[in-house]
Amino acid sequence: MGGFQLMLVLGFSVLAIASCNEENDRNLPVISFEEGYSHLFGGDNILVVRDGKAVHLSLDERSGSGFMSHDIYLHGFFSASIKLPADYTAGIVVAFYMSNGDTYETSHDEIDFEFLGNIRGKDWRIQTNMYGNGSTSVGREERYNLWFDPSEDFHQYSILWTEKHIIFYVDDVVIREIERTEAMGGDFPSKPMSLYATIWDGSNWATNGGKYRVNYKYAPYIARFSGFVLHGCAVDPMDNSLRCEKANAPESFPETITPKQRQAMQNFRMKHMSYSYCYDHVRYKVPPPECVIDPQVAKMLRRSDGVTFGGGAKRRHGRRHRHNRSLSEDASA
């Protein structure tokens, strides 16, 4: 695997992609919906627009909707430009994520962006999470507020996944870095995954632990996606060697984020992070072993105790693709 891993290191970019642009700073290809994705569930609640360059996912009384990538990937840089529904959005969950739960039902990997709706006058919240090898009993959720209204315009949300790192971007800002450590053991995504995007009714947990539910008087709720980037190592799931099916442009990237990016990330987290699993003393009497406790962050998040999550709930997103997602059940805003 040494040569294969070297090819991955040479193959992917870490820089985020400018919102809604057909080109980006690293000249990564922006593809049409049909080139990279197919319908997952929702029927005519999925609408492809702008000559295939964008897609609308709708939620109404009948159904949510979702799409998934044609290929599965072992590492890469994956991105989409997203505009979320506006006004009253309580109970709504919009997700952009990677998973292999259809193939590895008891040992699945997952990397998540989840957007949690809110009541009128309250902001959307963004949640990131990661599971490895079926480690759903140890949720690694973080939640943040954003410095903009994600329903007013498109913004780029990106995931970089390598053998040793996972990096989440919002536009050109790194908001979270997960580094693979020995303490994690097998709890780091290591098997090929597909890309997914969905919108669905999470009334039972998404807003104030189910206090505020989806109000279909305001339906349809529409999440808009464009700027699709699937820059990864596509593999054949039946090939045990996990060789790439396509060679990517040999663009190098640093193994870690730059000092400037790290400082911007720290500034973002101090200002906008509202929850981190590492500081949840109700959930974890002893923080998971990979956590490094920062006293300043601990002081900032001292009120986050009492936010509880449940990894046991599952949701089936469609008959075409047997993908079970682990849902976080929020008992408190």
N, C-alpha and C positions, 0 to 999 in steps of 0.2 A: 504493500500500500504506500510505500514511501514516495514513489514517483507520482502516484495518483494524488497524494496529498499536496505535493509540490505544485502539480498542475492546478489544484484548487486555489492555492495561495497566489498563483500568477493570474488566475482567471477572474477574480471578482473585484468589485469596487466597493469602497466603504463610504464614499461621499454620497450624501443625500441628493435627491433629484428636485430640481426647481418645480414648483407647483404648476401643473397643467401644461408644461412645455413638451413639445415633440422632441426636443433635444435636451441634454442635460450636461452637467459639468464634466462628466466622465465619458460622454458620448456613448452611453449605454442605449441599446435599442428600446424604443417605446413601441409596443406592439398593439395591434387591434385586439378587441375582445375575442373574436373568433380564432385568432392565431394562437392564443394562449389558454383560453377558458371555454367551458361548456356549462350549460344549465345543470343545476343540482336539484332544485325543487322550486315550486311556486308557480309553474305554468306561465300564464300571461302576466303575472306580477313581475316578470323580468322583461325589460324593454331595452333593446339595443338601439342606440341613437348615434348621431354624428357619423354616419357611414361606418359604423362598427368601432369607432374610437372611444365610445363611452357606453355605459350601461346604467340603467336605473333599477334598483331593487325596491319593491314596494311591500308594505305590510298593510293588510286590511282585515276585515272580519273573517274572511275566508282562509287566509294563509299569509305566512311570511314568504321569503324567497331567498335564493342563494345560488352561487356559482362556484365551480372548482376548476383547478388547472387540468389541462390534458395530461401533463407529465407529472412525475414525481421527481423530487430533487434531493440530492445529498449535498447540502451546503449551498450557499449563494447569497445574492442580494436581490430582495423582492420588495416591490413598492407599488403603491397605487395612490392616486390623488382622489380624495374623498370630500364630499360635501354632505353634511348630515341634515336630517329634517329639522325644521324650525318650530317655534311656538311650544305648545304643550307636548312633551315627548316622554312623560313619565312611563315607566315600565318597558320602554323600548330598549333593545340591545342590538347594536350594529357591531359586527365582528369582522376583522381581517386577520387571518391566522393561518398557521401551518399545523398539520396533524397527519398521523398515520393510524388513527383509531380504527379505520376499516380493515386494515391488514393485521395490526397487532392489538387485538381487543383487550388483552390483559396486561400489556407492556408497552402501551402507546407513548409516543413523544408528542409534544405540543409546544408551540410558541404563539402567544396571543397578543393582539391588540383588541380590546373590547371597549366600546363606547356606550356609556350608560346614560339614558335619557333622564329628564328631570321635569318638574312642574314649571309652569310659566313663570318667568322671572329668575329662575335658577339655571346655572350653567350645566352643560354636558360635563360628565366626568370621563376620564380615560383611564383604563386599567391595562397593565401589562402582566403577563404571567408566563411561566414555563414549567413543563413537566418532562421528566425523562424516565423511560423504562417503566411506565405505569405508576410513577410516584405521586399519585393523586392525593395521598394522605398528607403530603407535605406541600401545601400550596405556597407558591412564591409570588403572590400578588403584590403589586404596588399600584397606588392610585394617585392621580394628579388632576389639578385644575389646569386649564390652558390660558395662555395670555391673549387669546383671541376667541371670537365666537365661531366655532366650527360649522355653524349653519349658515353663515353669511357668504362664505366663499370656499373654494377648493383649497385643501392643504395636503401636502404629501406625507404619507406615513410609510416608513420603510423598516425592514428587518434585514440585518446582516447576520448570517449564521455560518460559522466556520467550525472547525474541529475543536477550537479552544475558547471561542467567544460567541456571545449573542449581543448584538447592539441594536437598540431601538432608536429610531429617528422620528422627529416631527419637523418637517421641512428640513432645514440644514442644522438642526439642533439635536445633539445626542441627549436623550433623556434618561437612558438606562444602559448600563453595561453589565452583563453577566459573564464572569470568567469561570471557566471550568477548573475546579480544584479537586485535589485528592479527597477532601472531606466530603464532597458530594457523592463519591462512589459512582454508581451508575445512573444517578439522577440528573443526567445531562443528555439532551436529545442527540442521538447518534445514528438513527435509522432514517432512511429516505422518507420524505413527507410530501404531501400535496399542499397547494395553496387554496384557501377558501375565503369567500366573503358571504355574509348572511345578514339578514334583518329578521327579527322575530320578537314575539311577545314574551318578555321576561317579567310579567307583572308580579309573580310570586316572590321576587327577590331584588329586582334591579334598582328600585327607587325606594329608599327608606324601608328596606326589608319587606316590601310588599304593601306598604301603607298607601302608596299612590300607584294606581294601575293604569294600563293603557286605556284611553278614552277614544273609542272608535268614531265618535262624533267628528274627530279631526282627521280621520283617515281619508285617503291613503297617506301613509307616512312613506316618504321616498328618500332613500339614500343614493346618492349619485357617485359613480366611480369612473375614473378615466386615468390617463397617464400610466398605463400598465407596464411594469418592468418585471420580467422573469429572467434574471441573469444568474443562472445556476447550473449545476451539474445534473442534467437529466439522466436518470438511470433506469434500467430495466429491472423491475421488482423480482423477476424470475431468474435473474442472473446473479448468482452468489458472489461474483467478483465485484459487483457494483461499479462497473466501468461506465464512464461517461458516454452517452450516445452522441453528444455534440461537443465539439471543442469551442471554448469561448475565447474571445480576444485576450491576448496575453497582457493584461493590465495589472500592474502590481499594486498592492496596498499594504499599509503598515499593519503589523500584528495587533497593535493596540491603538486607541485613539490618541490624537496629538495633545500636547499640553494645553493648547488653546481650546480644543474641543472639550477636554476634561474640565477646564475651569468653567466653560459655558454650561456644561452638564451640572456641575456642582451648584452654580448659581441658580439654574432652573430648579433643581431639586430642593434647595433651601427655600425657594420662594413658592413653588407650586406643588410639591409633593404633600399629599394629605394622609397617606397610609403606606406603610411598608411592613411586610410580614416579619422582618427581623426585629421590629420594635413592638410587636403585639404580645404583651405579657399575659393576656388572657388565653390566647391561643397556644402559645409556646412558653411554658415556664422557663425553659432553657432555649435560647435562640438556636435555630438550625446551625450546624457546624461551619457552614461557609460564611455566616454573617460576621461582619466586622462592625462593632458598635461604635458609633460616633456620638459623643456626649451632646454635641450641639443638635444633631438630628433627633436624638432621644428626647431632648427637651422640647423640640419643636413638635414632635409627634406624640407627646405624652397623653393627649386627649384621644388618640386613636384606639386605646384599649376599649374593648366592648364591641368592635366591629368583628363579626364572626363569619366564617366561611364554611361551607359544607362541600366536600369533594365527591359525595356519593350520588348526587342527582345527575341524571343523564338526559340528554335530549337528542332525539333522532331527527335529522334535518331533511331526510328525504328517502323515498323508497329506492331511488336509483343508486344511491351510494350509502352503504351502511356505515355511517360515521357517527359515533357517539361522542358528544362533547361533555367535558366536566364543567359544571356550572358552579360559580361562586354564589352563595346565597347570603346576601347582605342583610344583617339584622338592624343596621343603623346607618344613617347617612353619614 
